[in-house]
Amino acid sequence: MKFAAIFTVLAVLGFSCLAVAQTHNYFFGTRVPYDALVNQTTVIQTGSFLRVRTRDVEYPLKGQLGRNITAIYVYDRLGGGRGGFASITSGGIGKNYTRIHLKTQRGNGMNFQVEIYGR
C-alpha cells in the first residue's frame, strides 16, 4: 500500500513538471545545407484579461521578392505552458510566400520568434 501511494505521488509530481516545462515550438519543413535565413521576425504582445490575441506574420514583405521556402521555425519564448499557438494559413513549404497565424492562450501574451528559411 505504501509503495502505491509513493508511486502515485511521484507520478503526479512528474507530470506537473512536464506541464511547467511545456513549450509551443513549431517546426514546418526541414533545413538543409545551402538554405538561407530569408526572414526573421519577433512578435511580442502583452496579455489582456480573458482575451485571446492574434497576429499574422507574412512573407515576403511588401515590395520584396520571395524565395522558395524550405523550412519555417516558430519558437515560443514565453515558456511555462503559457505560450500561444502557430499555424500556416496560406502558402508555406515549397511556395515563395506564406502567412503564419499566431494566437495566444486566453489571458496570456505572446513572445514568438519566427524564422523562415529558403533557397
Secondary structure by P-SEA (a helix, b strand, c coil): caaaaaaaaaaaaaaaaaaaacccccccccccccccccbbbbbbbbbcccbbbbbbbbccccccccccccbbbbbbcccccccccccccccccccccbbbbbbbcccbbbbbbbbbbcc
